[in-house]
Amino acid sequence: MPRTKNALRITDIRIAVAKECLLYGDSSKDTITRITKAYLKQIKLDGFHVDHWRYDNPPTITQNATKVQFEIEKLKNERRTNNTKKKLRNASKAASRSSATKKNKKRRL
């Protein structure tokens, strides 16, 4: 299925909706539906469309909410992973700094 110039992927919209839900701290079905409808309305006003829906039926509200929930969980896990990596990186930097400081003290004596 070739992509047209003004086409967007529904997954990109779902990721944006998931980020909004995380920002507001509310991931209920109603909130997801409200944000998704607002995004789609603005996309239509901007002259874009979801290419997938030209050929298939659009998802129901429940299907969309479920898939957005999945994207929210992926984003949460990604954040946790990034935070853990940052902590490990900072700990190794601190350890290397302290060992370098110890070496400098020994050289001075």
N, C-alpha and C positions, 0 to 999 in steps of 0.2 A: 504494500500500500504506500504509494508515494506521498510525501508530505508536501503540502502546498505552502506558499510563502507566508500566509497569515495564520498558520495553524499552530496550536499549542497542544502539548501533551497533558492529559488529565492528571498524570502522576505529578507533574510540576505544580499544578494547581493544588493537589492534595498536600504536597509538602509545604506549600505556602500557608495553607489553611492550618496544618498541624503546627507550624511555627507560631501562628497567631494564637492558637488555642493554648500553647505553652506560655506565651506571653501573658495572656489573660488569666491563666491558671484554671481554665474551665474547659473540659473536654466532653461536655454532654452532647447528646445527639442534636438537641435544639440549637446549641451554639454552633456546632459544626455545620448544620444545615443553613443557618443564617449567614455565616461567614462565606460558605461556598456559594450561596445564591448572590451575595454581594460581589464576590470575585467574578462570577460568570456574567453578571449584569455589566460590570465595568469592562470586562474583556470584550463583550459584544459591542459596547459603545465605542471602544477603541478600534473596532474593525477586525478583531481576531475571532477565531472560532476553534472549537475542539475538533480536530480532524477525525478522531475515532468515532465520534457520534454521527458523522455523515453517513457511515456505513453500518453501524450497529446501533442498538437501542441504548439510550443513556441509562446509567445505573439508578436504582431506586434510592430513596433517602437512607434506608437502612444499610444497603450495600455501600453507599458512599461513606456513611458514618463509620462502618466497620473498617473500611480501607484507610480512612484518615486516622482512626485509632491505632492501626498497625504502623502508620508513618510516625505517629506520636511516640510510640514505644521505640521505634528505631532511633529517633532523634534523642530520646532520653538515654538509651544505651550508648549512643555515640558520644554524648556529653560525659557520661560516666567514664568511658574509656579514655577520652581526651584528658579529663581531670586526673585520672590515675597516671597516665603517661607524663603529665606535667609534674606531678608530685615526685615521680621517680627521677625525672630529669633534674629537678631542683635538688633532690637529695644527693644525687651523684655529683652535681656541681659543688654543693656544700662540702661533700666529703673530699673532693679533689682540692678545694681551696684550703681546707684544714690540713691536708697532708702536705701541700705546698708550703704552708705557713710553718709547719713543724720542720721541714727540710731547711727553710731559711734560718730558723732559730739555731739549728745544729751547726750550720755553716758559720754563723756569727761567733759562736763560742770557740 
